Amino acid sequence: MNILMVLTSHDQLGNTGKKTGFWLEEFAAPYYTLTAAGARITLASPLGGQPPLDPKSDEPDSQTEATRRFKADPQAQALLANTAKLAEMQVTEFDAVFYPGGHGPLWDLAEDRHSIQLIEDMLAAGKPVGAVCHAPGVLRHVKAADGTPLVRGKQVTGFTNSEEAAVGLTDIVPFLVEDMLTQHGANYSKSADWQSYVVTDGLLVTGQNPASSEAAAAALLKLLA
């Protein structure tokens, strides 16, 4: 079972002068959930190499069992430091793809033609796609076989408008995940802010927020089973 995890290469939080990137829990929790099930993980990002870590996800109050495990895991750290280039990834080599969130993907992966093509090709090949928190934003330009937005009519979730407001970035991000999914015709649903919530529709798995990371990876494994 070969699973591709795609991380952002974008590290600038709009014009704030602050850093962003991927959210550590949203990488670590799925990584250990998937590897525990015997998956072989390949990591990729648009630029390759070390993807930028959102510094807020590295603060003490953001730590979880999975992030602490990662901090003590030199093998996982070495893997993360040497991500492959997304453009070089071949759909035929993988059984599924998973996108961790963080604000970074809203700027690069949502607009990245290689990412868009990868998702379209994976789904066309009958292979599941998972995305958590801000990562459902990568579906922004993905099309179904008939050329309509992939998420149209699909049950999905993702980082809520109220969660974005709570972190004070509503006016900083290039788009709001909840609004984008709704505007594209998705049947968007959510739970209370910061509670684990995952939706599966066909081959598509989406999770609402960092707390949904482990459950989203488990839902992806269920499709592979």
C-alpha positions in Angstrom: 0.0 0.0 0.0 1.7 3.1 -1.3 0.3 6.5 -0.2 1.5 9.9 -1.4 1.3 12.8 1.1 1.4 16.2 -0.6 2.6 19.2 1.4 2.8 22.9 0.7 5.9 24.8 -0.3 4.4 28.2 0.5 5.7 30.0 3.6 4.4 33.6 3.5 1.1 34.5 5.3 -0.2 36.9 2.8 1.3 40.4 3.2 1.5 40.2 7.0 5.3 39.5 7.0 4.5 36.4 9.1 5.4 32.8 8.2 3.0 30.0 7.4 3.3 26.5 5.9 1.9 23.1 6.8 0.3 22.3 10.2 2.4 19.8 12.1 -0.5 17.8 13.6 -2.1 17.4 10.2 1.0 15.8 8.9 2.1 13.8 12.0 -1.2 12.3 13.0 -2.1 10.9 9.5 1.6 9.9 8.9 1.5 7.6 12.0 -2.0 6.4 11.3 -1.1 5.4 7.8 2.3 3.8 8.6 0.7 1.8 11.5 -1.5 0.2 8.9 1.5 -0.8 6.9 1.5 2.0 4.3 4.6 3.0 2.6 4.6 6.8 2.6 6.1 9.1 -0.1 6.2 12.8 0.6 6.1 15.5 -2.1 5.7 19.2 -2.4 5.8 21.7 -5.3 9.4 22.7 -4.7 10.7 19.5 -3.2 13.0 19.4 -0.2 12.0 20.7 3.3 8.4 22.0 3.3 7.8 25.1 5.5 6.3 24.4 8.9 3.7 26.8 10.2 5.4 28.1 13.4 2.1 28.3 15.3 1.7 24.6 14.9 5.0 24.1 16.6 4.0 26.1 19.7 3.5 24.2 23.0 -0.3 24.5 23.0 -0.5 22.9 19.6 1.4 19.8 20.5 -0.3 16.4 20.5 0.8 12.8 21.0 1.6 12.5 17.3 3.6 15.8 17.1 5.6 14.8 20.1 6.3 11.4 18.5 7.5 13.1 15.4 9.8 15.3 17.4 11.5 12.2 18.7 11.5 10.4 15.3 14.7 11.2 13.2 13.6 8.8 10.4 10.3 10.7 9.9 12.2 14.1 10.2 14.7 13.0 7.5 11.8 11.9 5.2 10.1 15.3 5.7 13.3 17.2 5.0 13.7 15.5 1.6 10.2 15.7 -0.1 10.1 14.8 -3.8 9.0 17.3 -6.4 5.2 17.0 -7.0 5.6 17.4 -10.7 7.6 14.1 -10.8 5.0 12.0 -9.1 3.2 9.3 -11.1 -0.4 8.3 -10.3 0.4 4.7 -11.2 2.8 4.4 -8.3 0.3 5.2 -5.6 -2.9 3.7 -4.1 -4.1 7.0 -2.5 -3.1 10.6 -1.8 -3.5 12.6 1.3 -3.1 16.4 1.7 -2.3 17.8 5.2 -3.5 21.4 5.7 -2.1 24.6 7.2 -2.7 27.9 5.5 0.1 27.4 2.9 -1.9 25.2 0.5 -4.4 28.0 -0.1 -1.7 29.9 -1.9 0.3 27.2 -3.8 -1.4 23.8 -4.0 -4.9 25.2 -4.7 -3.4 26.8 -7.9 -0.8 24.2 -8.7 -1.5 22.5 -12.1 0.4 19.4 -11.1 -1.7 19.0 -7.9 -4.9 19.6 -9.8 -4.0 17.0 -12.4 -2.9 14.5 -9.8 -6.2 14.7 -8.0 -8.2 14.4 -11.2 -6.1 11.4 -12.4 -6.2 9.6 -9.0 -10.0 9.8 -8.9 -10.3 8.8 -12.5 -8.2 5.7 -11.7 -10.5 4.8 -8.8 -8.0 5.9 -6.1 -9.0 7.8 -3.0 -8.1 11.3 -2.1 -8.0 12.7 1.4 -7.6 16.4 2.6 -7.9 17.9 6.0 -8.5 21.4 7.4 -7.4 24.0 4.8 -6.3 21.3 2.4 -9.8 20.8 0.9 -8.9 24.2 -0.6 -6.7 22.2 -3.1 -10.0 21.1 -4.7 -10.7 24.7 -5.8 -10.0 24.1 -9.5 -10.3 20.3 -9.7 -12.8 19.2 -12.3 -15.0 16.1 -12.6 -14.9 14.1 -15.8 -17.7 16.3 -17.3 -15.8 19.5 -16.7 -17.9 20.7 -13.7 -16.3 21.4 -10.3 -15.4 18.1 -8.7 -17.1 19.0 -5.4 -20.4 20.0 -7.0 -23.1 17.8 -5.3 -20.5 16.1 -3.1 -20.7 15.8 0.7 -17.6 17.7 2.0 -16.2 19.6 4.9 -13.2 21.8 5.6 -11.9 24.6 7.8 -15.0 26.7 8.8 -15.5 30.4 8.4 -15.9 30.7 12.1 -12.6 28.8 12.8 -10.8 31.2 10.3 -12.4 34.2 12.1 -11.2 32.7 15.5 -7.6 32.7 14.3 -8.0 36.2 12.9 -7.1 35.4 9.3 -10.4 35.9 7.4 -9.1 39.0 5.6 -5.6 37.6 5.0 -6.3 34.2 3.3 -6.8 34.3 -0.5 -10.1 32.5 0.0 -12.2 30.9 2.7 -12.5 27.2 2.4 -16.1 26.9 3.5 -17.2 29.7 1.1 -15.3 28.2 -1.8 -16.7 24.7 -1.4 -20.2 26.1 -1.0 -19.9 28.4 -4.1 -18.7 25.4 -6.1 -21.9 23.6 -5.4 -20.7 21.2 -2.7 -23.0 20.0 0.1 -20.8 21.4 2.8 -21.3 20.4 6.4 -19.5 21.0 9.7 -19.4 20.2 13.4 -18.7 22.6 16.2 -15.4 24.5 15.9 -12.3 22.6 16.7 -14.1 19.2 17.0 -13.2 16.2 14.9 -15.4 15.9 11.9 -14.8 13.9 8.7 -17.0 13.3 5.6 -16.5 10.6 3.0 -18.3 10.8 -0.4 -17.2 8.1 -2.9 -13.4 8.3 -3.1 -13.2 11.7 -1.5 -12.4 12.1 2.2 -12.4 15.6 3.9 -11.7 16.6 7.5 -12.7 19.9 9.1 -9.7 21.0 11.2 -6.5 19.8 12.9 -8.5 17.6 15.4 -9.9 15.7 12.4 -6.5 14.6 11.1 -6.3 11.1 12.5 -9.9 10.3 11.7 -9.5 11.5 8.1 -6.5 9.2 7.6 -8.5 6.4 9.1 -11.3 7.1 6.7 -8.9 7.0 3.8 -7.6 3.6 5.0 -11.2 2.3 5.2 -11.6 3.1 1.5 -8.4 1.2 0.7 -9.6 -1.8 2.6 
